[in-house]
Amino acid sequence: MPEEKPRDYRTREDPFADVWPDIARMLENDAGLQSQTLMQHIIDLHGERFHWGQLRTLQRRIQDWRALEGPEKDIIFPQVHYPGKQSQSDWTDCNKLGVTIAKEPFPHCLFHFALSYSCWETAHISQSESFENLTCGYMKAVAELGAVPEEHRTDNLTAAVNNHGNAHVFNERWAAFLKHYDVRPSKNNPGESHENGKVEKSNHLLKNALDQALRLRGSRDFATVAEYEKFIKQVLARRNSRRKKRLDEEKAVMKDLPKRDWNDPSEVHPRVTSFSTISVDRVVYSVPSRLIGQELRALVYPETVRVFLGRQLVQEMPRLAPGSRKINYRHVIPRLVRKPGAFATYQYREELFPSVLFRQAYDALVKGRPERADKDYLGILNLAAMGSEQDVEAALSTLLEVGELPLIARVRDLVKVECPSELPPVYIPAPELISYDLLLTHLARAPKEVSS
């Protein structure tokens, strides 16, 4: 059978033959023009001669032109990775995972850390691409790893890099942070995220693995953030189990962790206001009312704020974004129940609803008994402060589900919390039995002494 020669002729007439020189000139001037744009252009110019059914033919002509005469394309050069040489980090948005905490939406991203050679990875929940979250994420990652590679690569995020026109240099704080670990910072070129390729590719793979694990779980809701974090760690552990051999190679040549943790807390000295609050880093926090008027010392860490009176730690709370506020109802409720009229216009009133159920209970009281709603609700909140918030919340849920007004007496019956009496407890010691003997002896003698 004779060998079939390749065909070098067209089987049908090219409908774009006479307009192709104009199309080619347009592509030479701007190679970014798309086939749909050019198709619409020639239809507008030539009317009924062309129609959208010919789009696929035009796409093939443009594809051939780009391959033969179009601009050069960027080339990605595969790199050789060496054990213990480099780690990479990036943030990846996880909102599309649809995770909720206690039925509430949980917008978040993950700080993702990976080793270039073994692809070992870890991740931590993060709320923003800030310097504090960058350093905190790195510290957690290398602590979990137990060693540090000699170089750490990021993209040109502002937490690590100062952008001065075309110059991109590491900021002093990031350079100083990595110097503590004896690690050299590196970065990819602006706009070239593929140069951070290991973690970039791993971002997609990790989110896909999390999505699949969530599908198997059958629910994307978690009771707490801690439960969700545990779930992420389980997924990571399964992925890392396949990388142990190469990870051991890396650990054999990595540097040891420094003997002390890097920590750079800022120190401020807020004074407790008459509102029983302090302001730290433009965040309002409540403190126990007995501290009103005192000057405190607050150490501001990347994730926490620790408050001292002298050398005594009096409170530790999560660090929030500037402009936020965190009012602990337990700090104010003892005084507020004595002044229930202040609740209606209290500046931080919305902070006194620990959960949606507490808010629903208050709304039900306002609707059912508006004249006593504030006082009743404060009584419920005081009950939660004295006992278990979870038990009170369960009681509110029960009452609201059956359409019953959540009055304080009914809530108290359900949680079975005995409120302390207004009178102080009285301690009566057990009497000594010998005192009764003495009394009986005295009574036995008394009549004889009278008669005599």
Secondary structure, DSSP 8 states (H G I E B T S, - for coil): --------S-SS--TTTTTHHHHHHHHHH-TT--HHHHHHHHHHHHGGG--GGGHHHHHHHHHHHHHHTS------------TTTEEEEEEEE-GGG--EETTEE---EEEEEEETTT--EEEEEESS--HHHHHHHHHHHHHHHTSB-SEEEE-S-TTTEEEETTEEEE-HHHHHHHHHTT-EEEE--TT-GGGGHHHHHHHHHHHHHHHHHHHHHT--EESSHHHHHHHHHHHHHHHHGGGHHHHHHHHHHSB---SS-----EEE--B--TTSEEEETTEEEE--GGGTT-B-EEEE-SSEEEEEETTEEEEEEE---TT-EE--HHHHHHHHTT-GGGSTT-TTGGGG--SHHHHHHHHHHHHH-GGGHHHHHHHHHHHHHHS-HHHHHHHHHHHHHTT----HHHHHHHHT-----SS---------THHHHHHHHHHHHHHHHHH-
